[in-house]
Amino acid sequence: MTTMRAVRFEAYKQFPALKDVEKPVPGPGEVLLKVAGAGACHSDVAVYSEFEPGMNPLVDPEYTLGHETSGWVEELGDGVVGLEIGSAQLVYGPTGCGRCPACSRGQDTYCQNAGAMRAAAVGLGRDGGMAEYVAVPARNLVPLGDADPIPASALADAGLTPYHAVKLALPKLGRPGASALVVGLGGLGLMAVQIIKALTGATVIATDMKEEAMAQAEVYGAVTVPGGEGQVERIREVTGGRGVDAAFDFVGVGPTVRTALDTAAMQSRVTIVGIGNGSTTDWSFLSTPYEAELVSTYWGTVEELHEVARLYRDGKIEPLYTTYSMEDALQAYRDLEAGKVAGRAVVVPHGRP
Protein backbone atom coordinates (compact mmCIF):
# COMPACT_ATOMS: atom_id res chain seq x y z
CA MET A 1 0.00 0.00 0.00
CA THR A 2 1.29 3.43 -0.99
CA THR A 3 0.59 6.09 1.61
CA MET A 4 0.49 9.88 1.64
CA ARG A 5 0.01 12.71 4.13
CA ALA A 6 -3.48 14.18 4.54
CA VAL A 7 -5.43 16.46 6.89
CA ARG A 8 -8.34 14.41 8.21
CA PHE A 9 -11.61 15.58 9.73
CA GLU A 10 -12.29 12.71 12.14
CA ALA A 11 -15.06 13.91 14.48
CA TYR A 12 -17.29 16.90 15.21
CA LYS A 13 -16.06 19.36 17.86
CA GLN A 14 -12.53 18.05 17.30
CA PHE A 15 -9.54 19.69 15.61
CA PRO A 16 -8.43 17.83 12.45
CA ALA A 17 -5.40 15.53 12.36
CA LEU A 18 -2.45 15.16 10.01
CA LYS A 19 -2.20 11.45 9.16
CA ASP A 20 -0.74 8.91 6.80
CA VAL A 21 -3.52 7.49 4.61
CA GLU A 22 -3.71 5.34 1.52
CA LYS A 23 -2.97 7.17 -1.72
CA PRO A 24 -6.18 7.22 -3.81
CA VAL A 25 -6.65 5.39 -7.08
CA PRO A 26 -8.86 7.12 -9.66
CA GLY A 27 -12.05 5.24 -10.46
CA PRO A 28 -13.94 5.28 -13.78
CA GLY A 29 -14.44 8.85 -14.95
CA GLU A 30 -12.01 10.18 -12.34
CA VAL A 31 -8.59 11.80 -12.44
CA LEU A 32 -5.79 11.58 -9.88
CA LEU A 33 -4.22 14.97 -9.20
CA LYS A 34 -0.87 15.66 -7.63
CA VAL A 35 -1.98 18.53 -5.41
CA ALA A 36 -0.38 21.91 -6.14
CA GLY A 37 -2.32 23.95 -3.59
CA ALA A 38 -5.16 23.44 -1.13
CA GLY A 39 -6.93 26.38 0.49
CA ALA A 40 -7.96 26.34 4.14
CA CYS A 41 -11.43 27.85 4.46
CA HIS A 42 -13.58 29.15 7.33
CA SER A 43 -16.25 26.71 6.14
CA ASP A 44 -13.96 23.85 7.18
CA VAL A 45 -13.60 25.41 10.62
CA ALA A 46 -17.36 25.80 10.94
CA VAL A 47 -17.95 22.15 10.02
CA TYR A 48 -15.47 20.60 12.44
CA SER A 49 -15.93 23.06 15.30
CA GLU A 50 -19.59 24.15 15.17
CA PHE A 51 -21.61 21.43 13.41
CA GLU A 52 -23.40 18.68 15.31
CA PRO A 53 -24.06 15.09 14.16
CA GLY A 54 -27.14 15.07 11.95
CA MET A 55 -26.93 18.77 11.09
CA ASN A 56 -25.78 17.96 7.55
CA PRO A 57 -25.15 14.24 6.89
CA LEU A 58 -23.43 15.13 3.58
CA VAL A 59 -20.41 16.38 5.53
CA ASP A 60 -20.27 13.73 8.24
CA PRO A 61 -16.69 12.57 9.08
CA GLU A 62 -14.30 10.95 8.40
CA TYR A 63 -12.71 12.42 5.28
CA THR A 64 -9.80 14.54 4.03
CA LEU A 65 -10.45 18.29 4.14
CA GLY A 66 -9.80 20.70 1.29
CA HIS A 67 -12.56 21.97 -1.02
CA GLU A 68 -10.27 24.54 -2.69
CA THR A 69 -7.82 22.51 -4.75
CA SER A 70 -5.52 22.78 -7.74
CA GLY A 71 -3.06 20.26 -9.06
CA TRP A 72 -1.34 18.49 -11.91
CA VAL A 73 -2.90 15.51 -13.71
CA GLU A 74 -1.08 12.40 -12.45
CA GLU A 75 -3.24 9.52 -13.67
CA LEU A 76 -6.45 9.01 -15.66
CA GLY A 77 -9.22 6.66 -14.61
CA ASP A 78 -11.05 4.39 -17.06
CA GLY A 79 -12.97 6.27 -19.72
CA VAL A 80 -11.24 9.61 -19.24
CA VAL A 81 -9.86 11.18 -22.42
CA GLY A 82 -8.69 14.61 -23.50
CA LEU A 83 -6.61 15.46 -20.43
CA GLU A 84 -2.84 15.71 -20.66
CA ILE A 85 -0.69 14.15 -17.95
CA GLY A 86 1.07 16.95 -16.08
CA SER A 87 -1.41 19.67 -17.06
CA ALA A 88 -2.45 22.13 -14.35
CA GLN A 89 -6.09 21.98 -13.31
CA LEU A 90 -8.45 23.71 -10.88
CA VAL A 91 -11.07 21.60 -9.10
CA TYR A 92 -14.75 22.53 -9.03
CA GLY A 93 -15.70 21.27 -5.59
CA PRO A 94 -19.47 20.63 -5.58
CA THR A 95 -20.61 17.12 -6.50
CA GLY A 96 -24.32 16.76 -7.25
CA CYS A 97 -26.23 13.94 -8.89
CA GLY A 98 -25.28 15.11 -12.39
CA ARG A 99 -28.82 14.44 -13.70
CA CYS A 100 -31.22 17.06 -12.29
CA PRO A 101 -31.86 20.44 -13.98
CA ALA A 102 -29.51 22.27 -11.59
CA CYS A 103 -26.63 19.86 -12.18
CA SER A 104 -27.26 19.86 -15.94
CA ARG A 105 -26.48 23.58 -15.98
CA GLY A 106 -23.35 22.99 -13.86
CA GLN A 107 -24.86 24.21 -10.60
CA ASP A 108 -24.25 21.17 -8.42
CA THR A 109 -24.56 23.39 -5.33
CA TYR A 110 -28.33 23.45 -5.84
CA CYS A 111 -28.69 19.76 -6.75
CA GLN A 112 -32.34 18.71 -6.43
CA ASN A 113 -31.29 15.24 -5.32
CA ALA A 114 -28.78 16.40 -2.70
CA GLY A 115 -30.49 14.42 0.04
CA ALA A 116 -29.71 11.17 -1.74
CA MET A 117 -26.03 11.98 -2.27
CA ARG A 118 -23.18 10.72 -0.07
CA ALA A 119 -21.23 14.01 0.02
CA ALA A 120 -21.67 17.70 -0.65
CA ALA A 121 -18.37 18.32 -2.42
CA VAL A 122 -14.78 17.28 -2.87
CA GLY A 123 -13.46 18.14 0.60
CA LEU A 124 -16.94 18.31 2.13
CA GLY A 125 -17.99 14.74 2.83
CA ARG A 126 -15.72 13.31 0.14
CA ASP A 127 -11.92 13.18 0.39
CA GLY A 128 -10.54 16.56 -0.63
CA GLY A 129 -7.31 18.20 -1.61
CA MET A 130 -5.66 18.87 1.76
CA ALA A 131 -3.34 15.99 0.91
CA GLU A 132 -0.54 15.05 -1.44
CA TYR A 133 -2.95 13.52 -3.97
CA VAL A 134 -6.70 13.63 -4.61
CA ALA A 135 -9.05 11.76 -6.96
CA VAL A 136 -11.79 13.92 -8.51
CA PRO A 137 -14.40 13.56 -11.28
CA ALA A 138 -12.96 14.56 -14.65
CA ARG A 139 -16.04 16.77 -15.18
CA ASN A 140 -14.94 18.91 -12.23
CA LEU A 141 -11.62 19.99 -13.73
CA VAL A 142 -10.99 23.49 -15.10
CA PRO A 143 -7.75 23.99 -17.07
CA LEU A 144 -5.28 26.61 -15.86
CA GLY A 145 -2.91 26.59 -18.81
CA ASP A 146 0.43 28.18 -17.95
CA ALA A 147 -0.94 30.11 -14.95
CA ASP A 148 0.52 29.38 -11.51
CA PRO A 149 -1.72 26.68 -9.97
CA ILE A 150 -0.71 27.33 -6.34
CA PRO A 151 -2.55 30.64 -5.77
CA ALA A 152 -5.24 29.47 -8.20
CA SER A 153 -6.43 26.93 -5.64
CA ALA A 154 -8.15 29.75 -3.73
CA LEU A 155 -10.26 30.53 -6.80
CA ALA A 156 -12.26 27.33 -6.33
CA ASP A 157 -14.24 28.94 -3.49
CA ALA A 158 -12.83 32.35 -2.53
CA GLY A 159 -12.98 33.32 -6.22
CA LEU A 160 -16.04 31.43 -7.42
CA THR A 161 -18.35 32.32 -4.53
CA PRO A 162 -18.03 36.12 -4.87
CA TYR A 163 -17.99 35.85 -8.67
CA HIS A 164 -21.36 34.08 -8.66
CA ALA A 165 -22.84 36.71 -6.32
CA VAL A 166 -21.43 39.63 -8.33
CA LYS A 167 -22.50 38.17 -11.68
CA LEU A 168 -26.12 37.91 -10.52
CA ALA A 169 -25.99 41.56 -9.46
CA LEU A 170 -24.53 42.89 -12.73
CA PRO A 171 -27.85 44.43 -13.87
CA LYS A 172 -27.66 46.70 -10.81
CA LEU A 173 -23.97 47.52 -11.30
CA GLY A 174 -24.21 48.36 -15.00
CA ARG A 175 -26.01 51.64 -14.35
CA PRO A 176 -24.08 54.90 -14.86
CA GLY A 177 -22.69 56.05 -11.53
CA ALA A 178 -23.40 52.70 -9.85
CA SER A 179 -21.79 51.79 -6.55
CA ALA A 180 -21.16 48.50 -4.75
CA LEU A 181 -20.53 47.77 -1.08
CA VAL A 182 -18.30 44.91 0.08
CA VAL A 183 -18.68 44.09 3.79
CA GLY A 184 -15.89 41.91 5.21
CA LEU A 185 -12.46 41.86 3.61
CA GLY A 186 -11.21 38.34 4.17
CA GLY A 187 -10.30 36.03 1.30
CA LEU A 188 -13.72 36.29 -0.38
CA GLY A 189 -14.25 39.99 0.21
CA LEU A 190 -10.88 41.00 -1.25
CA MET A 191 -11.57 38.83 -4.28
CA ALA A 192 -15.00 40.48 -4.62
CA VAL A 193 -13.40 43.92 -4.80
CA GLN A 194 -11.18 42.76 -7.67
CA ILE A 195 -14.03 41.01 -9.48
CA ILE A 196 -16.33 44.03 -9.33
CA LYS A 197 -13.53 46.24 -10.65
CA ALA A 198 -12.78 43.74 -13.42
CA LEU A 199 -16.40 43.36 -14.56
CA THR A 200 -17.90 46.81 -14.01
CA GLY A 201 -17.21 50.52 -13.81
CA ALA A 202 -18.93 50.80 -10.44
CA THR A 203 -17.41 52.57 -7.48
CA VAL A 204 -16.48 49.93 -4.90
CA ILE A 205 -16.86 50.80 -1.23
CA ALA A 206 -15.20 48.32 1.13
CA THR A 207 -15.55 48.09 4.90
CA ASP A 208 -13.92 46.05 7.64
CA MET A 209 -12.63 46.40 11.18
CA LYS A 210 -9.04 45.58 10.15
CA GLU A 211 -6.93 48.45 8.88
CA GLU A 212 -4.58 46.14 6.94
CA ALA A 213 -7.51 44.54 5.10
CA MET A 214 -8.86 47.94 4.11
CA ALA A 215 -5.41 49.02 2.96
CA GLN A 216 -5.29 46.01 0.66
CA ALA A 217 -8.77 46.82 -0.68
CA GLU A 218 -7.52 50.32 -1.50
CA VAL A 219 -4.67 48.76 -3.50
CA TYR A 220 -7.37 47.00 -5.54
CA GLY A 221 -9.15 50.31 -6.19
CA ALA A 222 -11.79 50.46 -3.46
CA VAL A 223 -12.90 53.41 -1.36
CA THR A 224 -12.76 52.25 2.25
CA VAL A 225 -14.89 53.02 5.27
CA PRO A 226 -13.91 51.63 8.69
CA GLY A 227 -16.44 49.70 10.74
CA GLY A 228 -17.91 51.09 13.93
CA GLU A 229 -19.94 54.15 14.84
CA GLY A 230 -21.04 56.25 11.89
CA GLN A 231 -20.24 53.50 9.38
CA VAL A 232 -23.59 53.60 7.57
CA GLU A 233 -23.61 57.41 7.37
CA ARG A 234 -20.10 57.50 5.89
CA ILE A 235 -20.98 54.85 3.29
CA ARG A 236 -24.03 56.85 2.26
CA GLU A 237 -21.88 59.99 2.00
CA VAL A 238 -19.71 58.27 -0.61
CA THR A 239 -22.84 57.66 -2.71
CA GLY A 240 -24.12 61.21 -2.34
CA GLY A 241 -26.75 60.04 0.12
CA ARG A 242 -28.51 57.71 -2.34
CA GLY A 243 -27.16 54.41 -1.06
CA VAL A 244 -25.44 51.57 -2.89
CA ASP A 245 -26.84 49.72 -5.91
CA ALA A 246 -25.49 46.36 -4.75
CA ALA A 247 -24.22 45.25 -1.35
CA PHE A 248 -22.34 42.03 -0.63
CA ASP A 249 -22.01 40.83 2.95
CA PHE A 250 -19.19 38.30 3.27
CA VAL A 251 -19.61 37.94 7.04
CA GLY A 252 -23.30 37.30 7.54
CA VAL A 253 -23.69 38.15 11.23
CA GLY A 254 -26.46 40.40 12.51
CA PRO A 255 -24.57 43.74 12.49
CA THR A 256 -23.09 43.20 9.01
CA VAL A 257 -26.46 42.20 7.57
CA ARG A 258 -27.89 45.37 9.10
CA THR A 259 -25.12 47.49 7.58
CA ALA A 260 -25.79 46.08 4.12
CA LEU A 261 -29.53 46.68 4.42
CA ASP A 262 -29.20 50.18 5.88
CA THR A 263 -26.98 51.35 3.01
CA ALA A 264 -29.17 49.97 0.20
CA ALA A 265 -30.61 52.31 -2.40
CA MET A 266 -33.99 51.98 -4.06
CA GLN A 267 -34.06 49.14 -6.64
CA SER A 268 -30.83 47.74 -5.21
CA ARG A 269 -29.74 44.20 -4.45
CA VAL A 270 -28.36 43.03 -1.09
CA THR A 271 -26.59 39.67 -1.20
CA ILE A 272 -25.72 37.77 1.96
CA VAL A 273 -22.78 35.48 1.17
CA GLY A 274 -21.15 34.91 4.57
CA ILE A 275 -22.51 31.99 6.57
CA GLY A 276 -22.55 33.82 9.90
CA ASN A 277 -26.17 32.81 10.58
CA GLY A 278 -27.18 36.42 11.23
CA SER A 279 -30.79 37.53 10.87
CA THR A 280 -32.95 40.62 10.85
CA THR A 281 -36.67 41.23 11.31
CA ASP A 282 -36.58 45.01 10.90
CA TRP A 283 -38.67 45.54 7.75
CA SER A 284 -41.51 47.87 6.95
CA PHE A 285 -43.07 49.16 3.76
CA LEU A 286 -42.17 52.78 4.40
CA SER A 287 -38.62 52.31 5.75
CA THR A 288 -37.36 49.66 3.29
CA PRO A 289 -36.20 51.10 -0.07
CA TYR A 290 -38.70 50.34 -2.82
CA GLU A 291 -37.87 47.30 -4.96
CA ALA A 292 -34.77 46.51 -2.92
CA GLU A 293 -33.91 42.80 -3.17
CA LEU A 294 -32.51 40.67 -0.34
CA VAL A 295 -31.00 37.35 -1.45
CA SER A 296 -28.48 34.73 -0.37
CA THR A 297 -26.14 32.78 -2.64
CA TYR A 298 -23.98 29.70 -2.25
CA TRP A 299 -20.82 28.91 -4.23
CA GLY A 300 -21.36 28.93 -8.03
CA THR A 301 -21.42 26.89 -11.24
CA VAL A 302 -18.65 25.01 -12.98
CA GLU A 303 -19.14 27.27 -16.01
CA GLU A 304 -18.52 30.28 -13.79
CA LEU A 305 -15.32 28.69 -12.46
CA HIS A 306 -14.10 28.54 -16.07
CA GLU A 307 -14.82 32.29 -16.27
CA VAL A 308 -13.00 32.94 -13.00
CA ALA A 309 -10.00 30.97 -14.24
CA ARG A 310 -9.94 33.10 -17.39
CA LEU A 311 -9.89 36.31 -15.34
CA TYR A 312 -6.97 34.86 -13.40
CA ARG A 313 -5.07 33.78 -16.51
CA ASP A 314 -5.63 37.24 -18.00
CA GLY A 315 -4.20 38.91 -14.89
CA LYS A 316 -7.48 40.61 -13.94
CA ILE A 317 -7.64 39.01 -10.46
CA GLU A 318 -4.96 37.66 -8.13
CA PRO A 319 -5.63 35.88 -4.83
CA LEU A 320 -3.86 37.21 -1.75
CA TYR A 321 -2.41 34.16 -0.01
CA THR A 322 0.08 32.72 2.46
CA THR A 323 1.62 29.29 1.85
CA TYR A 324 2.19 26.44 4.31
CA SER A 325 3.98 23.13 3.84
CA MET A 326 2.12 19.85 4.24
CA GLU A 327 3.69 19.32 7.65
CA ASP A 328 2.47 22.79 8.72
CA ALA A 329 -1.06 22.26 7.39
CA LEU A 330 -2.61 22.13 10.86
CA GLN A 331 -0.94 25.44 11.66
CA ALA A 332 -2.75 26.91 8.68
CA TYR A 333 -6.06 26.08 10.36
CA ARG A 334 -4.84 27.41 13.71
CA ASP A 335 -3.81 30.69 12.09
CA LEU A 336 -7.13 30.83 10.26
CA GLU A 337 -9.06 30.39 13.49
CA ALA A 338 -6.94 33.08 15.17
CA GLY A 339 -7.55 35.59 12.37
CA LYS A 340 -3.85 35.72 11.47
CA VAL A 341 -4.17 34.89 7.77
CA ALA A 342 -4.22 37.66 5.18
CA GLY A 343 -6.31 36.49 2.25
CA ARG A 344 -6.13 32.71 1.94
CA ALA A 345 -4.01 30.07 3.70
CA VAL A 346 -2.79 27.69 0.98
CA VAL A 347 -1.14 24.38 1.79
CA VAL A 348 1.51 23.37 -0.79
CA PRO A 349 2.20 19.64 -0.35
CA HIS A 350 4.95 19.33 -2.95
CA GLY A 351 6.48 22.81 -2.90
CA ARG A 352 6.98 24.78 -6.08
CA PRO A 353 8.09 22.83 -9.16
VEXDREN-2710 file (C-alpha; in Angstrom, 1 decimal):
% VEXDREN-2710
k/r/px/py/pz
1/MET/0.0/0.0/0.0
2/THR/1.3/3.4/-1.0
3/THR/0.6/6.1/1.6
4/MET/0.5/9.9/1.6
5/ARG/0.0/12.7/4.1
6/ALA/-3.5/14.2/4.5
7/VAL/-5.4/16.5/6.9
8/ARG/-8.3/14.4/8.2
9/PHE/-11.6/15.6/9.7
10/GLU/-12.3/12.7/12.1
11/ALA/-15.1/13.9/14.5
12/TYR/-17.3/16.9/15.2
13/LYS/-16.1/19.4/17.9
14/GLN/-12.5/18.0/17.3
15/PHE/-9.5/19.7/15.6
16/PRO/-8.4/17.8/12.4
17/ALA/-5.4/15.5/12.4
18/LEU/-2.4/15.2/10.0
19/LYS/-2.2/11.4/9.2
20/ASP/-0.7/8.9/6.8
21/VAL/-3.5/7.5/4.6
22/GLU/-3.7/5.3/1.5
23/LYS/-3.0/7.2/-1.7
24/PRO/-6.2/7.2/-3.8
25/VAL/-6.7/5.4/-7.1
26/PRO/-8.9/7.1/-9.7
27/GLY/-12.0/5.2/-10.5
28/PRO/-13.9/5.3/-13.8
29/GLY/-14.4/8.9/-14.9
30/GLU/-12.0/10.2/-12.3
31/VAL/-8.6/11.8/-12.4
32/LEU/-5.8/11.6/-9.9
33/LEU/-4.2/15.0/-9.2
34/LYS/-0.9/15.7/-7.6
35/VAL/-2.0/18.5/-5.4
36/ALA/-0.4/21.9/-6.1
37/GLY/-2.3/24.0/-3.6
38/ALA/-5.2/23.4/-1.1
39/GLY/-6.9/26.4/0.5
40/ALA/-8.0/26.3/4.1
41/CYS/-11.4/27.8/4.5
42/HIS/-13.6/29.1/7.3
43/SER/-16.3/26.7/6.1
44/ASP/-14.0/23.9/7.2
45/VAL/-13.6/25.4/10.6
46/ALA/-17.4/25.8/10.9
47/VAL/-18.0/22.2/10.0
48/TYR/-15.5/20.6/12.4
49/SER/-15.9/23.1/15.3
50/GLU/-19.6/24.1/15.2
51/PHE/-21.6/21.4/13.4
52/GLU/-23.4/18.7/15.3
53/PRO/-24.1/15.1/14.2
54/GLY/-27.1/15.1/12.0
55/MET/-26.9/18.8/11.1
56/ASN/-25.8/18.0/7.6
57/PRO/-25.2/14.2/6.9
58/LEU/-23.4/15.1/3.6
59/VAL/-20.4/16.4/5.5
60/ASP/-20.3/13.7/8.2
61/PRO/-16.7/12.6/9.1
62/GLU/-14.3/10.9/8.4
63/TYR/-12.7/12.4/5.3
64/THR/-9.8/14.5/4.0
65/LEU/-10.5/18.3/4.1
66/GLY/-9.8/20.7/1.3
67/HIS/-12.6/22.0/-1.0
68/GLU/-10.3/24.5/-2.7
69/THR/-7.8/22.5/-4.8
70/SER/-5.5/22.8/-7.7
71/GLY/-3.1/20.3/-9.1
72/TRP/-1.3/18.5/-11.9
73/VAL/-2.9/15.5/-13.7
74/GLU/-1.1/12.4/-12.5
75/GLU/-3.2/9.5/-13.7
76/LEU/-6.4/9.0/-15.7
77/GLY/-9.2/6.7/-14.6
78/ASP/-11.1/4.4/-17.1
79/GLY/-13.0/6.3/-19.7
80/VAL/-11.2/9.6/-19.2
81/VAL/-9.9/11.2/-22.4
82/GLY/-8.7/14.6/-23.5
83/LEU/-6.6/15.5/-20.4
84/GLU/-2.8/15.7/-20.7
85/ILE/-0.7/14.2/-17.9
86/GLY/1.1/16.9/-16.1
87/SER/-1.4/19.7/-17.1
88/ALA/-2.4/22.1/-14.3
89/GLN/-6.1/22.0/-13.3
90/LEU/-8.4/23.7/-10.9
91/VAL/-11.1/21.6/-9.1
92/TYR/-14.7/22.5/-9.0
93/GLY/-15.7/21.3/-5.6
94/PRO/-19.5/20.6/-5.6
95/THR/-20.6/17.1/-6.5
96/GLY/-24.3/16.8/-7.2
97/CYS/-26.2/13.9/-8.9
98/GLY/-25.3/15.1/-12.4
99/ARG/-28.8/14.4/-13.7
100/CYS/-31.2/17.1/-12.3
101/PRO/-31.9/20.4/-14.0
102/ALA/-29.5/22.3/-11.6
103/CYS/-26.6/19.9/-12.2
104/SER/-27.3/19.9/-15.9
105/ARG/-26.5/23.6/-16.0
106/GLY/-23.3/23.0/-13.9
107/GLN/-24.9/24.2/-10.6
108/ASP/-24.3/21.2/-8.4
109/THR/-24.6/23.4/-5.3
110/TYR/-28.3/23.4/-5.8
111/CYS/-28.7/19.8/-6.7
112/GLN/-32.3/18.7/-6.4
113/ASN/-31.3/15.2/-5.3
114/ALA/-28.8/16.4/-2.7
115/GLY/-30.5/14.4/0.0
116/ALA/-29.7/11.2/-1.7
117/MET/-26.0/12.0/-2.3
118/ARG/-23.2/10.7/-0.1
119/ALA/-21.2/14.0/0.0
120/ALA/-21.7/17.7/-0.6
121/ALA/-18.4/18.3/-2.4
122/VAL/-14.8/17.3/-2.9
123/GLY/-13.5/18.1/0.6
124/LEU/-16.9/18.3/2.1
125/GLY/-18.0/14.7/2.8
126/ARG/-15.7/13.3/0.1
127/ASP/-11.9/13.2/0.4
128/GLY/-10.5/16.6/-0.6
129/GLY/-7.3/18.2/-1.6
130/MET/-5.7/18.9/1.8
131/ALA/-3.3/16.0/0.9
132/GLU/-0.5/15.0/-1.4
133/TYR/-2.9/13.5/-4.0
134/VAL/-6.7/13.6/-4.6
135/ALA/-9.1/11.8/-7.0
136/VAL/-11.8/13.9/-8.5
137/PRO/-14.4/13.6/-11.3
138/ALA/-13.0/14.6/-14.6
139/ARG/-16.0/16.8/-15.2
140/ASN/-14.9/18.9/-12.2
141/LEU/-11.6/20.0/-13.7
142/VAL/-11.0/23.5/-15.1
143/PRO/-7.8/24.0/-17.1
144/LEU/-5.3/26.6/-15.9
145/GLY/-2.9/26.6/-18.8
146/ASP/0.4/28.2/-17.9
147/ALA/-0.9/30.1/-15.0
148/ASP/0.5/29.4/-11.5
149/PRO/-1.7/26.7/-10.0
150/ILE/-0.7/27.3/-6.3
151/PRO/-2.6/30.6/-5.8
152/ALA/-5.2/29.5/-8.2
153/SER/-6.4/26.9/-5.6
154/ALA/-8.1/29.8/-3.7
155/LEU/-10.3/30.5/-6.8
156/ALA/-12.3/27.3/-6.3
157/ASP/-14.2/28.9/-3.5
158/ALA/-12.8/32.3/-2.5
159/GLY/-13.0/33.3/-6.2
160/LEU/-16.0/31.4/-7.4
161/THR/-18.4/32.3/-4.5
162/PRO/-18.0/36.1/-4.9
163/TYR/-18.0/35.9/-8.7
164/HIS/-21.4/34.1/-8.7
165/ALA/-22.8/36.7/-6.3
166/VAL/-21.4/39.6/-8.3
167/LYS/-22.5/38.2/-11.7
168/LEU/-26.1/37.9/-10.5
169/ALA/-26.0/41.6/-9.5
170/LEU/-24.5/42.9/-12.7
171/PRO/-27.8/44.4/-13.9
172/LYS/-27.7/46.7/-10.8
173/LEU/-24.0/47.5/-11.3
174/GLY/-24.2/48.4/-15.0
175/ARG/-26.0/51.6/-14.4
176/PRO/-24.1/54.9/-14.9
177/GLY/-22.7/56.0/-11.5
178/ALA/-23.4/52.7/-9.8
179/SER/-21.8/51.8/-6.5
180/ALA/-21.2/48.5/-4.7
181/LEU/-20.5/47.8/-1.1
182/VAL/-18.3/44.9/0.1
183/VAL/-18.7/44.1/3.8
184/GLY/-15.9/41.9/5.2
185/LEU/-12.5/41.9/3.6
186/GLY/-11.2/38.3/4.2
187/GLY/-10.3/36.0/1.3
188/LEU/-13.7/36.3/-0.4
189/GLY/-14.2/40.0/0.2
190/LEU/-10.9/41.0/-1.2
191/MET/-11.6/38.8/-4.3
192/ALA/-15.0/40.5/-4.6
193/VAL/-13.4/43.9/-4.8
194/GLN/-11.2/42.8/-7.7
195/ILE/-14.0/41.0/-9.5
196/ILE/-16.3/44.0/-9.3
197/LYS/-13.5/46.2/-10.6
198/ALA/-12.8/43.7/-13.4
199/LEU/-16.4/43.4/-14.6
200/THR/-17.9/46.8/-14.0
201/GLY/-17.2/50.5/-13.8
202/ALA/-18.9/50.8/-10.4
203/THR/-17.4/52.6/-7.5
204/VAL/-16.5/49.9/-4.9
205/ILE/-16.9/50.8/-1.2
206/ALA/-15.2/48.3/1.1
207/THR/-15.6/48.1/4.9
208/ASP/-13.9/46.1/7.6
209/MET/-12.6/46.4/11.2
210/LYS/-9.0/45.6/10.2
211/GLU/-6.9/48.5/8.9
212/GLU/-4.6/46.1/6.9
213/ALA/-7.5/44.5/5.1
214/MET/-8.9/47.9/4.1
215/ALA/-5.4/49.0/3.0
216/GLN/-5.3/46.0/0.7
217/ALA/-8.8/46.8/-0.7
218/GLU/-7.5/50.3/-1.5
219/VAL/-4.7/48.8/-3.5
220/TYR/-7.4/47.0/-5.5
221/GLY/-9.1/50.3/-6.2
222/ALA/-11.8/50.5/-3.5
223/VAL/-12.9/53.4/-1.4
224/THR/-12.8/52.3/2.3
225/VAL/-14.9/53.0/5.3
226/PRO/-13.9/51.6/8.7
227/GLY/-16.4/49.7/10.7
228/GLY/-17.9/51.1/13.9
229/GLU/-19.9/54.1/14.8
230/GLY/-21.0/56.3/11.9
231/GLN/-20.2/53.5/9.4
232/VAL/-23.6/53.6/7.6
233/GLU/-23.6/57.4/7.4
234/ARG/-20.1/57.5/5.9
235/ILE/-21.0/54.8/3.3
236/ARG/-24.0/56.9/2.3
237/GLU/-21.9/60.0/2.0
238/VAL/-19.7/58.3/-0.6
239/THR/-22.8/57.7/-2.7
240/GLY/-24.1/61.2/-2.3
241/GLY/-26.8/60.0/0.1
242/ARG/-28.5/57.7/-2.3
243/GLY/-27.2/54.4/-1.1
244/VAL/-25.4/51.6/-2.9
245/ASP/-26.8/49.7/-5.9
246/ALA/-25.5/46.4/-4.8
247/ALA/-24.2/45.3/-1.3
248/PHE/-22.3/42.0/-0.6
249/ASP/-22.0/40.8/3.0
250/PHE/-19.2/38.3/3.3
251/VAL/-19.6/37.9/7.0
252/GLY/-23.3/37.3/7.5
253/VAL/-23.7/38.2/11.2
254/GLY/-26.5/40.4/12.5
255/PRO/-24.6/43.7/12.5
256/THR/-23.1/43.2/9.0
257/VAL/-26.5/42.2/7.6
258/ARG/-27.9/45.4/9.1
259/THR/-25.1/47.5/7.6
260/ALA/-25.8/46.1/4.1
261/LEU/-29.5/46.7/4.4
262/ASP/-29.2/50.2/5.9
263/THR/-27.0/51.3/3.0
264/ALA/-29.2/50.0/0.2
265/ALA/-30.6/52.3/-2.4
266/MET/-34.0/52.0/-4.1
267/GLN/-34.1/49.1/-6.6
268/SER/-30.8/47.7/-5.2
269/ARG/-29.7/44.2/-4.4
270/VAL/-28.4/43.0/-1.1
271/THR/-26.6/39.7/-1.2
272/ILE/-25.7/37.8/2.0
273/VAL/-22.8/35.5/1.2
274/GLY/-21.1/34.9/4.6
275/ILE/-22.5/32.0/6.6
276/GLY/-22.6/33.8/9.9
277/ASN/-26.2/32.8/10.6
278/GLY/-27.2/36.4/11.2
279/SER/-30.8/37.5/10.9
280/THR/-33.0/40.6/10.9
281/THR/-36.7/41.2/11.3
282/ASP/-36.6/45.0/10.9
283/TRP/-38.7/45.5/7.8
284/SER/-41.5/47.9/7.0
285/PHE/-43.1/49.2/3.8
286/LEU/-42.2/52.8/4.4
287/SER/-38.6/52.3/5.7
288/THR/-37.4/49.7/3.3
289/PRO/-36.2/51.1/-0.1
290/TYR/-38.7/50.3/-2.8
291/GLU/-37.9/47.3/-5.0
292/ALA/-34.8/46.5/-2.9
293/GLU/-33.9/42.8/-3.2
294/LEU/-32.5/40.7/-0.3
295/VAL/-31.0/37.3/-1.5
296/SER/-28.5/34.7/-0.4
297/THR/-26.1/32.8/-2.6
298/TYR/-24.0/29.7/-2.2
299/TRP/-20.8/28.9/-4.2
300/GLY/-21.4/28.9/-8.0
301/THR/-21.4/26.9/-11.2
302/VAL/-18.6/25.0/-13.0
303/GLU/-19.1/27.3/-16.0
304/GLU/-18.5/30.3/-13.8
305/LEU/-15.3/28.7/-12.5
306/HIS/-14.1/28.5/-16.1
307/GLU/-14.8/32.3/-16.3
308/VAL/-13.0/32.9/-13.0
309/ALA/-10.0/31.0/-14.2
310/ARG/-9.9/33.1/-17.4
311/LEU/-9.9/36.3/-15.3
312/TYR/-7.0/34.9/-13.4
313/ARG/-5.1/33.8/-16.5
314/ASP/-5.6/37.2/-18.0
315/GLY/-4.2/38.9/-14.9
316/LYS/-7.5/40.6/-13.9
317/ILE/-7.6/39.0/-10.5
318/GLU/-5.0/37.7/-8.1
319/PRO/-5.6/35.9/-4.8
320/LEU/-3.9/37.2/-1.7
321/TYR/-2.4/34.2/0.0
322/THR/0.1/32.7/2.5
323/THR/1.6/29.3/1.8
324/TYR/2.2/26.4/4.3
325/SER/4.0/23.1/3.8
326/MET/2.1/19.8/4.2
327/GLU/3.7/19.3/7.6
328/ASP/2.5/22.8/8.7
329/ALA/-1.1/22.3/7.4
330/LEU/-2.6/22.1/10.9
331/GLN/-0.9/25.4/11.7
332/ALA/-2.8/26.9/8.7
333/TYR/-6.1/26.1/10.4
334/ARG/-4.8/27.4/13.7
335/ASP/-3.8/30.7/12.1
336/LEU/-7.1/30.8/10.3
337/GLU/-9.1/30.4/13.5
338/ALA/-6.9/33.1/15.2
339/GLY/-7.5/35.6/12.4
340/LYS/-3.9/35.7/11.5
341/VAL/-4.2/34.9/7.8
342/ALA/-4.2/37.7/5.2
343/GLY/-6.3/36.5/2.3
344/ARG/-6.1/32.7/1.9
345/ALA/-4.0/30.1/3.7
346/VAL/-2.8/27.7/1.0
347/VAL/-1.1/24.4/1.8
348/VAL/1.5/23.4/-0.8
349/PRO/2.2/19.6/-0.4
350/HIS/4.9/19.3/-3.0
351/GLY/6.5/22.8/-2.9
352/ARG/7.0/24.8/-6.1
353/PRO/8.1/22.8/-9.2
END
